């Protein structure tokens, strides 16, 4: 018989997860894994040879030489049985596919935008937006940047301006929303180059280059109010906007009791459209979209996506 100290008795306190203590569900995943992919375990010597041969550039490594891949979270999620089933149930029509209309309805419901253009991934949406909205000599302000986003803006002839708050660069700062836009920096740029030279403000939620820092709802609202005065549009990088909505729920006053769906809809309502990589929040292997409330931009981008 085990000793009393080794047994759990009625008086032994039950250990809960943080989620249970906070009145939420357990942090355990609400799904089970149906399929696995075998991996080859590498030795330290093999890994050292591989990284030297790649010139210490992780992008030049062979995936077979990588046991734990932390290069990106993009497209690495396993898809659900319903997602795989959806691919089989959708028709393969060259135009007018039923799955397009299902995607359109889902985005309109959860993000609130009017017009939707599917793309192969997020950078395709960035390219469409840049080619449709930017003219040579324009200026695009944003809260930091993602590499492909900035490239497409500059390739279209614009100059990028970082207008994120200074706390984003301070690793010792505990600011809860380091992704916020500095309204003073934005106004100063408008005064310097003129509102007619700013086709839109690029607002990333969350900010990839700042380690996934979120934007507050109050900041998004304030940016909307400022840009409306000058006739400037706002386009979100909504790749991780669902995560941003969660941060708002957790950290911003007045949102603790609101659903993520309601928070996401309100957040997106302060913008005129969005680019999206489906390989993050949507948990799919590939895909993305450009959404807009501007019919003229939609028509131009729709023509471009064909080619």
C-alpha positions in Angstrom: 0.0 0.0 0.0 1.3 3.4 -0.8 1.9 5.8 2.1 -0.6 8.5 2.9 1.8 11.1 1.5 1.8 9.3 -1.8 -2.0 9.1 -2.1 -4.5 11.8 -3.1 -7.0 12.3 -0.3 -10.2 14.3 -0.1 -8.3 17.0 1.7 -5.6 17.2 -1.0 -6.0 20.5 -3.0 -6.8 20.0 -6.7 -4.3 21.7 -9.0 -6.0 23.7 -11.8 -4.7 25.2 -14.9 -4.5 28.9 -15.3 -7.5 28.7 -17.6 -9.6 26.8 -15.0 -8.6 29.2 -12.3 -9.8 32.1 -14.4 -13.1 30.5 -15.2 -12.1 29.5 -18.7 -11.7 26.2 -20.4 -8.5 24.2 -20.0 -5.5 25.2 -22.1 -5.6 21.7 -23.6 -6.3 21.7 -27.3 -10.0 21.0 -28.3 -9.0 18.6 -31.0 -7.2 15.3 -31.7 -4.4 14.6 -34.2 -5.4 12.3 -37.1 -2.3 12.4 -39.2 1.4 12.6 -38.4 4.5 13.2 -40.5 7.7 11.3 -39.6 10.8 13.3 -38.8 14.5 12.3 -38.9 16.3 13.0 -35.6 19.6 14.7 -36.4 22.8 14.8 -34.4 24.6 17.9 -33.3 27.4 17.2 -35.7 24.9 16.9 -38.6 23.3 20.1 -37.7 26.6 21.9 -37.5 27.7 20.7 -40.9 24.3 21.7 -42.4 24.3 25.3 -41.0 27.9 25.8 -42.1 27.1 24.5 -45.6 24.2 27.0 -45.7 26.4 29.9 -44.8 24.5 30.3 -41.6 21.5 31.3 -43.6 18.4 29.4 -42.2 16.6 30.0 -45.5 19.2 27.9 -47.3 18.9 24.9 -45.0 17.2 21.7 -46.4 14.1 21.0 -44.4 15.3 17.4 -44.0 18.1 18.7 -41.9 15.8 20.6 -39.5 14.3 18.6 -36.7 12.5 21.5 -34.9 11.5 24.2 -37.4 11.0 27.6 -35.8 11.6 29.6 -39.0 8.0 30.7 -39.2 4.5 29.9 -38.2 3.2 30.6 -41.7 1.3 27.7 -43.2 2.6 25.2 -40.6 -0.8 24.5 -39.0 -2.5 21.2 -39.5 -5.9 21.6 -41.1 -9.1 20.2 -39.6 -11.2 17.4 -41.1 -13.8 19.9 -42.1 -11.3 22.0 -44.0 -10.1 19.0 -45.9 -13.7 18.0 -46.6 -14.4 21.5 -47.9 -11.7 21.1 -50.5 -13.4 17.9 -51.7 -16.9 19.4 -51.7 -16.0 22.6 -53.5 -16.3 22.6 -57.3 -13.3 23.2 -59.5 -14.9 25.7 -61.8 -12.6 28.1 -63.6 -14.9 31.0 -62.5 -17.8 31.3 -60.1 -16.7 28.5 -57.8 -19.0 27.8 -54.9 -16.1 28.0 -52.5 -15.5 31.6 -53.5 -19.0 32.6 -52.4 -18.6 30.7 -49.1 -15.3 32.5 -48.5 -16.8 35.8 -49.4 -19.7 35.3 -47.0 -17.4 34.3 -44.1 -15.2 37.3 -44.5 -18.1 39.7 -44.8 -19.6 38.2 -41.6 -16.5 38.1 -39.5 -14.5 41.1 -40.8 -17.2 43.3 -42.2 -15.7 44.3 -45.6 -17.8 44.5 -48.7 -15.7 43.3 -51.6 -13.4 40.2 -51.4 -10.6 39.0 -53.8 -8.9 35.7 -53.0 -5.2 35.5 -53.5 -2.6 32.7 -53.4 -1.2 34.1 -50.1 -0.8 37.4 -48.2 1.9 38.9 -50.4 -0.4 38.5 -53.5 -3.0 40.7 -51.7 -0.2 43.2 -50.8 0.8 43.4 -54.4 -2.8 44.0 -55.6 -3.3 46.7 -53.1 0.0 48.5 -53.9 -0.5 48.3 -57.6 -4.1 49.6 -57.4 -3.8 52.3 -54.8 -0.2 53.7 -55.0 1.2 56.2 -57.5 5.0 57.0 -57.9 5.9 59.6 -55.4 3.3 58.6 -52.8 4.1 58.1 -49.1 2.7 55.1 -47.0 2.9 55.4 -43.2 2.7 52.3 -41.1 3.3 50.8 -37.6 6.6 49.2 -38.6 6.4 46.9 -41.6 6.6 43.4 -42.9 9.3 42.7 -45.5 7.0 41.8 -48.4 4.5 44.6 -47.5 7.1 47.3 -47.6 8.7 45.9 -50.8 5.4 46.0 -52.7 4.8 49.6 -51.5 8.2 50.7 -52.6 8.1 48.7 -55.8 4.9 50.6 -56.7 6.8 53.9 -56.2 6.0 54.9 -52.6 8.2 55.8 -49.7 7.5 54.0 -46.4 7.4 55.8 -43.1 7.5 54.1 -39.7 5.1 55.8 -37.3 4.8 53.3 -34.5 5.1 54.5 -31.0 8.6 54.7 -29.5 7.7 52.1 -26.8 7.8 49.5 -29.6 11.6 49.9 -29.7 12.0 49.7 -25.9 12.4 46.1 -24.7 12.2 47.3 -21.1 8.8 48.9 -21.6 5.7 47.0 -20.4 3.3 49.0 -22.6 0.4 46.7 -23.3 -0.1 47.9 -26.9 3.3 48.5 -28.5 1.8 48.2 -31.9 -0.1 51.6 -31.5 0.4 54.3 -34.1 1.9 57.6 -32.9 -0.7 60.2 -33.9 1.9 63.0 -33.6 4.1 61.2 -36.1 1.2 60.6 -38.5 0.1 64.2 -38.3 3.6 65.5 -38.9 3.9 63.4 -42.0 0.6 64.7 -43.3 1.7 68.2 -42.7 5.0 67.5 -44.5 4.0 65.7 -47.7 0.3 66.5 -47.9 -2.7 64.3 -47.5 -3.0 63.8 -51.3 0.3 62.1 -51.3 -0.8 59.5 -48.7 -3.0 56.9 -50.4 -3.6 55.0 -47.2 -2.2 54.2 -43.7 -0.9 50.6 -43.4 -1.9 49.3 -40.0 -0.6 45.9 -39.0 -2.5 44.0 -36.3 -0.5 42.5 -34.7 2.9 43.9 -35.6 5.1 41.1 -36.9 8.4 43.0 -36.8 7.7 44.1 -33.2 7.3 40.5 -32.0 3.6 40.4 -32.5 2.7 43.4 -30.5 -1.0 44.5 -30.7 -2.9 47.7 -31.4 -5.5 49.0 -29.0 -9.0 49.7 -30.0 -8.8 53.3 -28.8 -5.7 53.8 -31.0 -7.4 52.3 -34.1 -10.4 54.6 -33.4 -8.2 57.7 -33.0 -6.3 56.9 -36.3 -9.6 56.6 -38.1 -10.7 60.0 -36.8 -7.5 61.6 -37.8 -7.4 60.1 -41.3 -11.1 60.9 -41.9 -10.3 64.6 -41.4 -7.8 64.4 -44.2 -9.6 62.0 -46.6 -6.9 59.2 -46.1 -7.9 55.6 -46.1 -6.7 52.9 -43.7 -5.8 49.3 -44.8 -5.1 46.7 -42.2 -2.6 43.9 -42.4 -5.2 41.6 -40.8 -3.1 38.5 -40.9 -3.2 38.2 -37.1 -6.2 40.4 -36.4 -8.0 37.7 -34.5 -5.0 37.5 -32.1 -5.1 41.3 -31.8 -8.8 41.0 -30.8 -7.8 38.6 -28.1 -5.2 41.0 -26.7 -7.8 43.8 -26.7 -10.2 41.5 -24.8 -7.4 40.7 -22.3 -5.8 44.1 -21.8 -8.1 46.9 -22.8 -10.8 48.4 -20.5 -14.4 47.8 -21.6 -13.8 44.7 -23.7 -13.4 41.8 -21.2 -17.0 40.8 -21.5 -17.2 41.2 -25.3 -16.9 38.3 -27.7 -13.9 38.0 -30.0 -16.3 38.2 -32.9 -17.7 41.5 -31.8 -14.2 42.9 -31.0 -12.9 41.9 -34.4 -15.8 43.5 -36.3 -15.4 46.8 -34.4 -11.7 46.8 -35.0 -12.1 46.3 -38.7 -14.8 48.9 -38.9 -12.1 51.6 -38.4 -10.5 50.6 -41.7 -11.4 50.7 -45.4 -10.0 47.2 -46.2 -7.4 44.7 -45.4 -4.8 42.3 -46.8 -4.7 38.8 -45.3 -2.5 35.8 -45.2 -4.7 32.8 -44.5 -1.7 30.8 -43.2 -1.8 32.3 -39.8 -5.2 33.0 -38.1 -7.1 31.0 -40.6 -5.0 27.9 -40.0 -4.6 26.8 -43.6 -1.6 25.7 -45.6 -1.9 28.4 -48.3 -4.1 31.3 -49.4 -5.0 34.8 -48.6 -7.3 37.7 -49.6 -7.7 41.4 -50.3 -10.8 43.0 -48.9 -12.0 46.5 -49.5 -15.1 48.8 -49.2 -13.9 50.8 -52.2 -15.7 49.5 -55.4 -13.3 51.3 -57.8 -10.2 49.7 -56.1 -12.0 46.3 -56.1 -12.7 46.5 -59.8 -9.1 47.4 -60.6 -7.6 44.7 -58.3 -10.0 42.1 -59.7 -8.7 42.7 -63.2 -5.1 42.5 -62.0 -5.6 39.2 -60.1 -6.4 37.4 -63.3 -2.9 38.1 -64.6 
